[in-house]
């Protein structure tokens, strides 16, 4: 079964896509073709969006699904002319929320992902710079780190660190365990000094092999045997040191970041 899903907004469409995609993942028997239509902020653009949606309806056997977070009522009204099933996320929740709060909303495009709080923005930029300068063990001065991710090369440490920085302002460093490290009975001393900040990332060896193969095809580094050795040795070392760990196999960066924050008590404001 195949269906087309549109995420439409007069802003970036990030909210519509995130929420809509979360709903669609609950229907694993359907193959969804997902299309994002951001910045539909005029009636003319809304008519263009309707044309695209209608073309998809004509090409498919079923009506497309449209997840909308359009704030402007006039623009949103145009969208209802599409030959599709419309899920207006703001309309669903806004009226009940106004009743509960006892006040009317003050619609403004882009407010959900704005950078109005300059302190929050600066925190995230500083954390991002920190993640970049403390990536892959570049710096062993980790006093200012909020969290230090440890694991074998290509286990997902760098993207997770950057996500923690950009979305939460968390200063995340990471260190790749080398063969030399894995042959030792203990983690390097400079890591043990910050044991409360350590968190391990592991990965399925076969998945690791595929990732490494794209980087260094045919190398010992990418062989299944080497990947199995490194993953097994890293997991044993982290368990012996009492370092909590998660597998990045099949987990999104968002999920990994959320679980790390929860486990280490690093809750900060999200974007």
C-alpha positions as a Markdown table, in Angstrom:
| # | Residue | x | y | z |
|---|---|---|---|---|
| 1 | Unk | 0.0 | 0.0 | 0.0 |
| 2 | Unk | 1.4 | 3.4 | -1.0 |
| 3 | Unk | 0.2 | 6.8 | 0.0 |
| 4 | Unk | 1.5 | 10.4 | -0.5 |
| 5 | Unk | 1.8 | 12.6 | 2.5 |
| 6 | Unk | 2.4 | 16.4 | 2.3 |
| 7 | Unk | 3.7 | 18.5 | 5.2 |
| 8 | Unk | 2.6 | 22.1 | 4.5 |
| 9 | Unk | 3.4 | 25.2 | 6.5 |
| 10 | Unk | 3.7 | 29.0 | 6.1 |
| 11 | Unk | 7.0 | 28.6 | 8.0 |
| 12 | Unk | 9.7 | 25.9 | 7.7 |
| 13 | Unk | 7.3 | 23.0 | 7.9 |
| 14 | Unk | 9.5 | 21.4 | 10.5 |
| 15 | Unk | 6.7 | 21.1 | 13.1 |
| 16 | Unk | 4.3 | 19.6 | 10.5 |
| 17 | Unk | 6.9 | 17.2 | 9.2 |
| 18 | Unk | 8.0 | 16.0 | 12.7 |
| 19 | Unk | 4.5 | 15.5 | 14.1 |
| 20 | Unk | 3.1 | 14.1 | 10.8 |
| 21 | Unk | 6.0 | 11.7 | 10.4 |
| 22 | Unk | 5.7 | 10.5 | 14.0 |
| 23 | Unk | 2.0 | 9.6 | 13.3 |
| 24 | Unk | 2.8 | 7.9 | 10.0 |
| 25 | Unk | 5.5 | 5.7 | 11.5 |
| 26 | Unk | 2.7 | 3.9 | 13.4 |
| 27 | Unk | 1.5 | 2.4 | 10.1 |
| 28 | Unk | 4.3 | 0.2 | 9.0 |
| 29 | Unk | 2.2 | -1.6 | 6.3 |
| 30 | Unk | 2.0 | 1.6 | 4.3 |
| 31 | Unk | 4.8 | 3.0 | 2.1 |
| 32 | Unk | 4.6 | 6.7 | 2.4 |
| 33 | Unk | 6.0 | 9.2 | -0.1 |
| 34 | Unk | 6.7 | 12.3 | 2.0 |
| 35 | Unk | 6.8 | 15.8 | 0.5 |
| 36 | Unk | 7.5 | 19.0 | 2.5 |
| 37 | Unk | 6.1 | 22.3 | 1.3 |
| 38 | Unk | 7.5 | 25.1 | 3.4 |
| 39 | Unk | 6.8 | 28.9 | 3.3 |
| 40 | Unk | 3.3 | 28.6 | 1.9 |
| 41 | Unk | 2.6 | 32.1 | 3.3 |
| 42 | Unk | 0.4 | 33.7 | 0.6 |
| 43 | Unk | -2.9 | 32.7 | -1.0 |
| 44 | Unk | -1.1 | 32.4 | -4.4 |
| 45 | Unk | 1.4 | 30.0 | -2.9 |
| 46 | Unk | -1.4 | 28.0 | -1.3 |
| 47 | Unk | -3.1 | 27.7 | -4.7 |
| 48 | Unk | 0.2 | 26.3 | -6.1 |
| 49 | Unk | 0.3 | 23.9 | -3.2 |
| 50 | Unk | -3.2 | 22.7 | -4.0 |
| 51 | Unk | -2.2 | 22.1 | -7.6 |
| 52 | Unk | 0.7 | 19.9 | -6.5 |
| 53 | Unk | -1.5 | 18.0 | -4.1 |
| 54 | Unk | -4.2 | 17.5 | -6.7 |
| 55 | Unk | -1.7 | 16.2 | -9.2 |
| 56 | Unk | -0.6 | 13.6 | -6.7 |
| 57 | Unk | -4.3 | 12.7 | -6.1 |
| 58 | Unk | -4.8 | 12.2 | -9.9 |
| 59 | Unk | -1.6 | 10.0 | -10.1 |
| 60 | Unk | -2.5 | 7.8 | -7.2 |
| 61 | Unk | -5.4 | 5.5 | -6.3 |
| 62 | Unk | -6.1 | 7.3 | -3.0 |
| 63 | Unk | -6.3 | 10.9 | -1.8 |
| 64 | Unk | -3.0 | 12.3 | -0.4 |
| 65 | Unk | -2.7 | 13.1 | 3.3 |
| 66 | Unk | -1.9 | 16.7 | 4.1 |
| 67 | Unk | -0.5 | 17.7 | 7.5 |
| 68 | Unk | -0.8 | 21.5 | 7.9 |
| 69 | Unk | 0.5 | 24.0 | 10.4 |
| 70 | Unk | -0.5 | 27.1 | 8.4 |
| 71 | Unk | -1.1 | 30.0 | 10.9 |
| 72 | Unk | -2.8 | 32.4 | 8.5 |
| 73 | Unk | -6.5 | 31.6 | 8.3 |
| 74 | Unk | -7.0 | 32.9 | 4.7 |
| 75 | Unk | -4.1 | 30.9 | 3.4 |
| 76 | Unk | -5.2 | 27.8 | 5.3 |
| 77 | Unk | -8.7 | 28.1 | 3.9 |
| 78 | Unk | -7.3 | 27.8 | 0.3 |
| 79 | Unk | -5.6 | 24.5 | 1.3 |
| 80 | Unk | -9.0 | 23.0 | 2.1 |
| 81 | Unk | -9.8 | 23.0 | -1.6 |
| 82 | Unk | -7.3 | 20.3 | -2.2 |
| 83 | Unk | -8.5 | 16.8 | -3.2 |
| 84 | Unk | -6.9 | 15.4 | -0.1 |
| 85 | Unk | -7.4 | 14.5 | 3.6 |
| 86 | Unk | -6.4 | 17.6 | 5.5 |
| 87 | Unk | -5.1 | 17.3 | 9.1 |
| 88 | Unk | -4.8 | 20.9 | 10.4 |
| 89 | Unk | -2.7 | 20.6 | 13.5 |
| 90 | Unk | -3.2 | 24.1 | 14.7 |
| 91 | Unk | -7.0 | 24.0 | 14.3 |
| 92 | Unk | -7.1 | 20.7 | 16.1 |
| 93 | Unk | -5.5 | 22.0 | 19.3 |
| 94 | Unk | -5.7 | 25.8 | 19.2 |
| 95 | Unk | -9.4 | 26.3 | 20.0 |
| 96 | Unk | -9.4 | 23.8 | 22.9 |
| 97 | Unk | -6.2 | 25.5 | 24.2 |
| 98 | Unk | -7.8 | 28.9 | 24.0 |
| 99 | Unk | -10.8 | 27.7 | 26.0 |
| 100 | Unk | -8.5 | 26.2 | 28.7 |
| 101 | Unk | -6.3 | 29.3 | 29.0 |
| 102 | Unk | -9.2 | 31.7 | 28.7 |
| 103 | Unk | -7.5 | 33.9 | 26.1 |
| 104 | Unk | -7.2 | 34.1 | 22.3 |
| 105 | Unk | -4.0 | 33.1 | 20.6 |
| 106 | Unk | -1.8 | 35.7 | 18.8 |
| 107 | Unk | -0.9 | 33.9 | 15.6 |
| 108 | Unk | 2.6 | 34.6 | 14.2 |
| 109 | Unk | 4.5 | 32.6 | 11.5 |
| 110 | Unk | 7.8 | 31.0 | 12.5 |
| 111 | Unk | 7.4 | 31.5 | 16.3 |
| 112 | Unk | 7.9 | 27.8 | 17.1 |
| 113 | Unk | 11.4 | 27.7 | 15.8 |
| 114 | Unk | 12.4 | 31.3 | 16.3 |
| 115 | Unk | 15.7 | 32.5 | 17.9 |
| 116 | Unk | 14.1 | 35.3 | 19.9 |
| 117 | Unk | 16.0 | 34.3 | 23.1 |
| 118 | Unk | 19.5 | 35.6 | 22.3 |
| 119 | Unk | 21.0 | 33.8 | 25.4 |
| 120 | Unk | 19.6 | 30.5 | 24.2 |
| 121 | Unk | 21.0 | 31.1 | 20.7 |
| 122 | Unk | 24.4 | 31.9 | 22.0 |
| 123 | Unk | 24.4 | 28.8 | 24.3 |
| 124 | Unk | 23.7 | 26.6 | 21.3 |
| 125 | Unk | 26.4 | 28.2 | 19.1 |
| 126 | Unk | 28.9 | 27.9 | 21.9 |
| 127 | Unk | 28.0 | 24.3 | 22.4 |
| 128 | Unk | 28.3 | 23.6 | 18.7 |
| 129 | Unk | 31.7 | 25.1 | 18.6 |
| 130 | Unk | 32.6 | 23.0 | 21.6 |
| 131 | Unk | 31.4 | 19.8 | 19.9 |
| 132 | Unk | 33.5 | 20.6 | 16.8 |
| 133 | Unk | 36.7 | 21.4 | 18.7 |
| 134 | Unk | 36.3 | 18.3 | 20.9 |
| 135 | Unk | 35.3 | 15.8 | 18.1 |
| 136 | Unk | 37.1 | 12.5 | 17.7 |
| 137 | Unk | 39.4 | 13.1 | 20.7 |
| 138 | Unk | 40.9 | 16.3 | 19.2 |
| 139 | Unk | 41.1 | 17.7 | 22.7 |
| 140 | Unk | 41.7 | 15.8 | 25.9 |
| 141 | Unk | 40.7 | 18.9 | 28.0 |
| 142 | Unk | 37.2 | 17.9 | 29.0 |
| 143 | Unk | 36.5 | 19.9 | 32.1 |
| 144 | Unk | 33.8 | 22.0 | 30.5 |
| 145 | Unk | 32.0 | 19.0 | 28.8 |
| 146 | Unk | 28.4 | 18.2 | 29.9 |
| 147 | Unk | 28.7 | 14.7 | 28.3 |
| 148 | Unk | 31.5 | 12.7 | 26.7 |
| 149 | Unk | 30.5 | 10.0 | 24.2 |
| 150 | Unk | 32.8 | 7.0 | 23.9 |
| 151 | Unk | 32.7 | 4.2 | 21.3 |
| 152 | Unk | 34.4 | 2.7 | 18.3 |
| 153 | Unk | 34.9 | 4.7 | 15.2 |
| 154 | Unk | 31.7 | 5.4 | 13.1 |
| 155 | Unk | 29.3 | 4.4 | 15.9 |
| 156 | Unk | 27.4 | 7.6 | 15.6 |
| 157 | Unk | 29.2 | 9.8 | 18.2 |
| 158 | Unk | 29.7 | 13.0 | 16.1 |
| 159 | Unk | 26.1 | 13.5 | 14.8 |
| 160 | Unk | 24.8 | 12.8 | 18.3 |
| 161 | Unk | 27.1 | 15.4 | 19.8 |
| 162 | Unk | 26.1 | 18.0 | 17.2 |
| 163 | Unk | 22.4 | 17.3 | 17.7 |
| 164 | Unk | 22.8 | 17.7 | 21.5 |
| 165 | Unk | 24.6 | 21.0 | 20.9 |
| 166 | Unk | 22.3 | 22.5 | 18.2 |
| 167 | Unk | 19.0 | 21.5 | 19.9 |
| 168 | Unk | 19.8 | 21.6 | 23.6 |
| 169 | Unk | 22.9 | 23.7 | 24.0 |
| 170 | Unk | 24.7 | 20.7 | 25.6 |
| 171 | Unk | 28.5 | 20.7 | 25.4 |
| 172 | Unk | 29.2 | 17.2 | 24.1 |
| 173 | Unk | 32.7 | 15.8 | 23.4 |
| 174 | Unk | 33.5 | 12.4 | 21.9 |
| 175 | Unk | 36.4 | 10.0 | 22.0 |
| 176 | Unk | 36.9 | 7.1 | 19.5 |
| 177 | Unk | 38.3 | 4.0 | 21.2 |
| 178 | Unk | 41.3 | 2.8 | 19.2 |
| 179 | Unk | 42.8 | -0.7 | 19.0 |
| 180 | Unk | 45.4 | 0.4 | 21.5 |
| 181 | Unk | 42.7 | 1.5 | 23.9 |
| 182 | Unk | 40.8 | -1.7 | 23.5 |
| 183 | Unk | 43.9 | -3.8 | 24.4 |
| 184 | Unk | 44.1 | -2.1 | 27.8 |
| 185 | Unk | 42.2 | -3.2 | 30.9 |
| 186 | Unk | 41.0 | 0.3 | 31.7 |
| 187 | Unk | 39.8 | 3.4 | 29.8 |
| 188 | Unk | 42.4 | 6.1 | 29.3 |
| 189 | Unk | 43.0 | 8.0 | 32.5 |
| 190 | Unk | 41.8 | 11.4 | 31.2 |
| 191 | Unk | 38.4 | 9.8 | 30.5 |
| 192 | Unk | 38.2 | 8.1 | 33.9 |
| 193 | Unk | 38.7 | 11.6 | 35.5 |
| 194 | Unk | 35.2 | 12.5 | 34.1 |
| 195 | Unk | 33.5 | 9.1 | 34.6 |
| 196 | Unk | 30.1 | 10.7 | 35.6 |
| 197 | Unk | 30.0 | 12.4 | 32.2 |
| 198 | Unk | 30.8 | 9.3 | 30.1 |
| 199 | Unk | 28.2 | 7.6 | 27.9 |
| 200 | Unk | 29.0 | 4.8 | 25.5 |
| 201 | Unk | 27.6 | 4.3 | 22.0 |
| 202 | Unk | 27.8 | 0.8 | 20.5 |
| 203 | Unk | 26.6 | -0.6 | 17.2 |
| 204 | Unk | 25.8 | -3.9 | 15.4 |
| 205 | Unk | 29.1 | -5.1 | 13.9 |
| 206 | Unk | 27.5 | -5.9 | 10.5 |
| 207 | Unk | 26.0 | -2.4 | 10.4 |
| 208 | Unk | 29.3 | -0.9 | 11.3 |
| 209 | Unk | 31.0 | -2.9 | 8.5 |
| 210 | Unk | 28.6 | -1.4 | 5.9 |
| 211 | Unk | 29.2 | 2.1 | 7.2 |
| 212 | Unk | 33.0 | 1.7 | 7.2 |
| 213 | Unk | 33.0 | 0.0 | 3.8 |
| 214 | Unk | 31.6 | 3.3 | 2.2 |
| 215 | Unk | 34.5 | 5.1 | 3.7 |
| 216 | Unk | 37.4 | 2.7 | 3.2 |
| 217 | Unk | 36.2 | -0.1 | 0.8 |
| 218 | Unk | 38.0 | -3.4 | 1.1 |
| 219 | Unk | 40.1 | -2.3 | 4.1 |
| 220 | Unk | 40.9 | -4.3 | 7.3 |
| 221 | Unk | 39.2 | -1.3 | 9.1 |
| 222 | Unk | 35.9 | -2.2 | 7.4 |
| 223 | Unk | 36.1 | -6.0 | 7.6 |
| 224 | Unk | 33.4 | -7.8 | 9.5 |
| 225 | Unk | 36.1 | -9.6 | 11.6 |
| 226 | Unk | 37.6 | -6.3 | 12.7 |
| 227 | Unk | 34.3 | -4.7 | 13.4 |
| 228 | Unk | 33.2 | -7.6 | 15.5 |
| 229 | Unk | 36.4 | -7.5 | 17.5 |
| 230 | Unk | 36.2 | -3.8 | 18.2 |
| 231 | Unk | 32.5 | -3.8 | 19.1 |
| 232 | Unk | 32.9 | -6.8 | 21.5 |
| 233 | Unk | 36.0 | -5.3 | 23.1 |
| 234 | Unk | 34.5 | -1.8 | 23.5 |
| 235 | Unk | 31.3 | -3.2 | 25.1 |
| 236 | Unk | 33.4 | -5.3 | 27.5 |
| 237 | Unk | 35.5 | -2.4 | 28.4 |
| 238 | Unk | 32.6 | 0.0 | 29.0 |
| 239 | Unk | 30.7 | -2.6 | 31.1 |
| 240 | Unk | 33.8 | -3.2 | 33.2 |
| 241 | Unk | 34.1 | 0.5 | 33.8 |
| 242 | Unk | 30.4 | 0.8 | 34.6 |
| 243 | Unk | 29.7 | 3.2 | 31.7 |
| 244 | Unk | 26.1 | 3.3 | 30.5 |
| 245 | Unk | 25.7 | 2.7 | 26.8 |
| 246 | Unk | 23.2 | 2.5 | 24.0 |
| 247 | Unk | 23.2 | 0.9 | 20.5 |
| 248 | Unk | 22.9 | 3.3 | 17.6 |
| 249 | Unk | 21.7 | 0.5 | 15.4 |
| 250 | Unk | 18.2 | 1.3 | 14.2 |
| 251 | Unk | 18.0 | 4.4 | 16.5 |
| 252 | Unk | 17.7 | 7.9 | 15.3 |
| 253 | Unk | 20.0 | 10.7 | 16.5 |
| 254 | Unk | 16.9 | 12.3 | 18.2 |
| 255 | Unk | 16.2 | 9.1 | 20.2 |
| 256 | Unk | 19.8 | 8.7 | 21.2 |
| 257 | Unk | 20.1 | 12.3 | 22.3 |
| 258 | Unk | 16.8 | 12.1 | 24.3 |
| 259 | Unk | 17.9 | 8.9 | 26.1 |
| 260 | Unk | 21.3 | 10.3 | 26.9 |
| 261 | Unk | 19.8 | 13.5 | 28.3 |
| 262 | Unk | 17.3 | 11.5 | 30.4 |
| 263 | Unk | 20.0 | 9.1 | 31.8 |
| 264 | Unk | 22.5 | 11.8 | 32.7 |
| 265 | Unk | 20.0 | 14.3 | 33.9 |
| 266 | Unk | 21.0 | 17.0 | 31.4 |
| 267 | Unk | 17.5 | 18.3 | 30.6 |
| 268 | Unk | 17.7 | 21.8 | 28.9 |
| 269 | Unk | 15.3 | 23.7 | 26.7 |
| 270 | Unk | 14.8 | 22.2 | 23.3 |
| 271 | Unk | 14.3 | 24.1 | 20.1 |
